[in-house]
């Protein structure tokens, strides 16, 4: 029964974590766009985005990440045999990447105003898609487990990434066209 309880909490945790990550990077997009506005607009928007970024990190992202890891490691403690199956170490690798992404986004938020030239809206739009890709990989590994075909997974993810890149570039082109009109 404990495993089902931990699994339920783990799912709730990662849904909240991903929700926070998606929202956080979207705020970074708006923050970066605000930095290109006139001084009066910047004076209003930038402090608001900084406040929102801080709250999402402290109230949603960080607690949800820790909760997800805690419940996941609790399930592994109850079922250590999963570590002997290929899918689990691969899943843990991608979870470590996701955690690194989380930390990286937090660092961007902390340094964005000091070094605005390092970032542009395309960077953040690409950055916003990384958790989508990681989510697809991690969920696929968790659902298919030992039945997963890593060639199909890799091919499917490559196609998925290609579609995302195509969508980002198409959006950028459309937006550039709108701005010239």
C-alpha positions in Angstrom: 0.0 0.0 0.0 2.9 2.4 0.8 4.2 2.1 -2.8 0.8 3.3 -4.2 0.8 6.2 -1.8 4.3 7.2 -2.8 3.5 6.7 -6.5 0.4 9.0 -6.1 2.5 11.7 -4.4 5.3 11.3 -6.9 2.9 11.9 -9.8 1.4 14.9 -8.1 4.9 16.2 -7.4 6.1 15.9 -10.9 3.0 17.5 -12.4 3.5 20.5 -10.1 7.2 20.6 -10.9 6.6 20.6 -14.7 3.8 23.1 -14.4 6.2 25.4 -12.5 9.0 24.9 -15.0 6.7 25.7 -17.9 5.3 28.8 -16.3 8.7 30.0 -15.0 10.4 30.0 -18.4 7.3 31.7 -19.9 7.8 34.5 -17.3 11.5 34.7 -18.4 10.3 35.3 -22.0 8.0 38.1 -20.8 10.8 39.5 -18.6 13.2 39.5 -21.5 10.7 41.2 -23.8 10.0 43.8 -21.1 13.7 44.7 -21.1 13.3 46.0 -24.7 10.5 48.4 -23.7 10.9 52.1 -22.8 12.2 53.0 -19.3 8.8 53.8 -17.8 7.4 50.4 -18.9 10.5 48.6 -17.7 10.1 50.3 -14.3 6.7 48.6 -13.9 7.1 45.3 -15.6 10.6 44.1 -14.6 10.0 44.3 -10.8 6.7 42.4 -11.3 8.4 39.7 -13.4 11.2 39.4 -10.8 8.6 39.0 -8.1 6.7 36.3 -10.1 9.9 34.4 -10.9 10.9 34.4 -7.2 7.5 33.1 -6.1 7.2 30.4 -8.7 10.7 29.2 -7.7 10.1 29.3 -4.0 6.4 28.2 -3.8 6.1 25.8 -6.8 9.3 24.7 -8.5 11.7 24.0 -5.6 9.2 22.3 -3.3 7.7 20.2 -6.2 11.2 19.1 -7.3 12.2 18.0 -3.8 8.9 16.3 -3.3 9.2 14.4 -6.6 12.7 13.3 -5.8 11.8 12.3 -2.2 8.8 10.2 -3.3 10.7 8.7 -6.2 13.6 7.7 -4.0 11.2 6.3 -1.5 9.7 4.1 -4.2 13.2 2.9 -5.1 14.0 2.1 -1.5 10.9 -0.1 -1.5 11.8 -1.7 -4.9 15.6 -1.6 -5.3 15.3 -4.2 -8.0 14.2 -1.4 -10.4 17.8 -0.2 -10.4 18.8 -3.5 -12.1 16.5 -2.8 -15.0 17.9 -0.6 -17.8 15.0 1.8 -17.9 15.5 3.1 -14.3 19.1 4.3 -14.6 18.2 5.9 -17.9 15.2 7.6 -16.3 17.4 8.8 -13.4 19.9 10.2 -15.9 17.1 12.3 -17.5 15.8 13.3 -14.1 19.3 14.6 -13.2 19.3 16.5 -16.6 15.9 17.9 -15.6 17.2 19.0 -12.2 20.2 20.6 -13.9 17.8 22.5 -16.2 15.8 23.6 -13.2 19.0 25.0 -11.6 20.1 26.6 -14.9 16.8 28.4 -15.3 17.0 29.7 -11.7 20.5 31.0 -12.4 19.3 32.8 -15.6 16.6 34.5 -13.5 19.2 35.7 -11.0 21.6 37.1 -13.6 19.2 38.2 -16.3 19.0 41.9 -15.4 22.8 42.2 -15.0 23.6 40.6 -18.4 20.5 41.1 -20.7 22.7 40.8 -23.8 23.2 37.1 -23.1 19.6 36.3 -23.7 17.0 36.8 -26.4 13.4 35.6 -26.9 14.5 32.7 -29.2 16.8 31.4 -26.5 13.9 31.4 -24.0 11.5 29.9 -26.5 13.9 27.0 -27.1 14.6 26.7 -23.4 10.8 26.5 -22.8 10.6 23.3 -24.9 13.3 21.4 -23.0 11.0 20.2 -20.2 8.5 19.0 -22.9 11.2 16.8 -24.4 12.4 15.5 -21.1 8.8 14.9 -20.0 8.2 12.7 -23.1 11.3 10.7 -22.5 10.8 10.3 -18.7 7.1 9.3 -19.0 7.9 6.9 -21.9 10.5 5.2 -19.8 8.2 4.9 -16.8 5.3 3.6 -18.7 7.0 1.1 -21.1 9.8 0.1 -18.6 11.4 -3.1 -19.8 9.2 -3.2 -23.0 10.7 -0.1 -24.4 12.6 -0.1 -27.6 15.4 2.4 -27.3 15.7 2.8 -31.1 12.0 3.7 -31.4 12.3 6.0 -28.4 15.3 7.8 -29.8 13.7 8.1 -33.3 10.4 9.3 -31.8 12.2 11.9 -29.7 14.2 13.0 -32.7 11.1 13.5 -34.7 9.4 15.3 -31.8 12.4 17.6 -31.4 12.3 18.3 -35.2 8.7 19.3 -34.9 9.4 21.5 -32.0 12.2 23.3 -33.8 10.1 23.7 -36.9 7.3 25.2 -34.8 9.7 27.6 -33.0 11.2 28.8 -36.4 7.8 29.1 -38.0 6.6 31.2 -35.1 9.7 33.4 -35.2 9.2 33.9 -39.0 5.5 34.8 -38.5 6.4 37.2 -35.7 9.1 38.9 -37.8 6.6 39.2 -40.6 4.0 40.8 -38.3 6.5 43.3 -36.9 7.4 44.5 -40.4 3.8 45.2 -41.3 
